[in-house]
Every structure is written in structure tokens, then in C-alpha cells.
Amino acid sequence: MATTADIRNGLCINHNGEPWKIESFQHVKPGKGPAFVRTKIRNLNTGRLLDNTFTSGFKIDIIRIENRK
């Protein structure tokens, strides 16, 4: 298990039982309230792009993906 501090572009994660690849992320520290990470993630099965927000410290599952040659 990793946290939102480990998020990087190109990282593959398991979210809601499906594999997703992080296309881009932005760490946001608002003046009021807790910090959060705004991400754009792509579903590796369907190709769908999703805007998602993770609160700071949220636990994520990093998965390992191998490419076929």
C-alpha cells in the first residue's frame, strides 16, 4: 500500500477494482481545509479518462503492468 505522496505520472494503480494509469496529477494545498491530489487517470481496460480527487494520505494500491512484445 502506498499513499498519495507516492503518486507519479505513468504510475499504474488499482482503483475500484480496475487497473488505471495516472496521466497527470497536481498536489493542491488550499488556504482552508486539508490538502488533496487532483489526478487524471486512464482506465487500462476501456481507455476511459477520469478526473479524480484523492485526499492527502489516501491509501492506493500500486500494480505492476508488463507490456507485450
Residue, then its C-alpha position, 0 to 999 in steps of 0.5 A: m500500500a502506498t499513499t498519495a505522496d507516492i503518486r507519479n505520472g505513468l504510475c499504474i494503480n488499482h482503483n475500484g477494482e480496475p487497473w488505471k494509469i495516472e496521466s497527470f496529477q497536481h498536489v493542491k494545498p488550499g488556504k482552508g481545509p486539508a490538502f488533496v491530489r487532483t489526478k487524471i487517470r486512464n482506465l487500462n481496460t476501456g481507455r476511459l479518462l477520469d478526473n479524480t480527487f484523492t485526499s492527502g494520505f489516501k491509501i492506493d494500491i500500486i500494480r505492476i503492468e508488463n507490456r507485450k512484445 
